[in-house]
């Protein structure tokens, strides 16, 4: 499975299993195994760098297993072939998203003028609230 120019996943890294799906399908649901569970051995994959693997682990969340595999379960349609396509597409999108590096955040400081404006507004608001108190005779 080709992800991009640099990453290509071998067949041995992917495992598909099929189960009966819930949802639409009528009596067909009870007879045909249309739901797809796609398992990608990400931790053992030689085609992914360690940085991509760590980002993939963070993005996968609960789909990442203890043994380092990404499991994608699809039962969206009544067709097994279409569910397989959807599962592979979701895996591809997940890996492509993991290859993108996040831009590092640059800490900024508020300007002197904005700090002064904020503090004067707070002071004015405090003065207004102080006037609401009881009146001394």
Secondary structure, DSSP 4 states (H G I P E B T S, - for coil): -B-SSS-B--GGGEEEEEEPPPSS-TTHHHH---EEEEEE--TT-TTS-HHHHHHHHHHHGGGB-TTS-EEEEE--SS-HHHHHHHHHHHHHHHHHHHHSPPPPPPP----HHHHHHHHHHHHHHHHHHHTTSPPP-
